[in-house]
Amino acid sequence: MAWRKSRWDPEDKSYDAWDCGLSQIPDEILREPLRHQVEVIDLRWNQIEDLPPNIGTLWPELRELWLSANKLRYIPESVCDLKKLEVLYVNGNPLERLPASLTDLQIWRRFV
C-alpha cells in the first residue's frame, strides 16, 4: 500500500500527516523550527501508539491536534499544558484512560 507523504504548510502553519503509515510522532515536528511554529497537527489514520510524555511543552502555539484512528491507549497529562489548544480529536483510539484535568481545558471542540 502506498502511503501519503507528510507535508508542512508554512502559510497555514499546519503539519499534515494523516494516513501516512506512521507508528510514532514524526521527528520533524519535534525539532526546531517547526516545534515552535506549528499551530495545526493532523496525524489521523496512522498507527501511533504513544505520545511523548512532555507533549504539553512541545508545541507552544498548537491550536488543533488531530489524533483520531490511531492506536493510542492513553493521553499524557501534560496535554493540558497546551494553553492555546482549541481542538482535540482522539476518537477511534483504544483509549484506556484520559487525563482528569482534560475537562479543565478551554477547548471548543473535543471528540473523545
N, C-alpha and C positions, 0 to 999 in steps of 0.2 A: 504494500500500500504506500502510495506517495503522500507524504505529509506536507502540509503547508509550511511556508517559511515565516519565521517571526519577523516583525517589522517595527521599527521605531519611526514615529512621525513627529519630527521636531516642531512642526507648526501647531499640532493639537496636543503636543506633549503626551502622546499616548504610545504604549507598547502593546502591540497586537500579536499574541502568540496562541490564539485559540486553535485547537485541533492540530497541534504541531508534533504530537507524539512525545511530549516532554515528560520526564519522570522526576524532574526537580525544577526549582526556580532557576531560570537562566542566569548565568554569571554576569552577563551583560547588564542586567538591571540591578545587580547587587554592588556594582562598582561605579566610580565616578566616570564620566559626568552624569550619566543617566540617573543614578541613585537620587540625586538632589533635584533633578528636573522633572521626572515623570509624575504626571497627575492622574493618568488612567492606565491600569494594567488589566489586560484581558487574557486570562490563562484557562478559559473554559475548554472542556472536552480534551483533557490531557490525561496523564497517568500519575499526577503529582500526589505523593503520599504524605509528605511532611512540609511544613513551613518553617522558616528559620525562627527560633525562639525569640529573637530580637526584632521581629518584624515591625514592631511599633517605632523603632528608631531608624529603620532602613530608608523609608520614603517620606520625608517630612512634608512634601507637597501633595501627597496622594489624596485624590478625591473619590476615585472609583476603583474598586477591586473586585474583579470577576473571577471566581474560582469554581463555578458550577461544574458538575460532572467530572470530578477528579476522583481520587482515592483517599481523600483526607479523612482521618479519624478524629482529629481534634484541631481546634483553632487556638494558637497561643494567646495567653492572657494579654501579652503586650500589644495585640491588635487594637486594644482600647486606647493605646497611646497615639494612634494616628488621628491627631486632632482635626485635620481637615477632611477626614473621610465622610462622605455623604452617601455612598452607595456601596453595599457589600452583598455579593451573591455567593452563597456557599451551598445552595440546594443541589441535590443529586450526588452528594458525597455520603459515605457510610460513617457519618459523624457519631462518635460515642459521647462526646461532651462539648459544651461551649463555655466560654468564659462567663462567669457570673456577672461581671461588670459590662458585658456586651449591651445590656439594656440601658446602660448609662450613656452610651454614645448618642450624639445628636444626628443620627443617620436618618435621612428622609426616605430611603428605600433599602430595605433589608429583606432578603429572601433566604430563609434558613429552612 
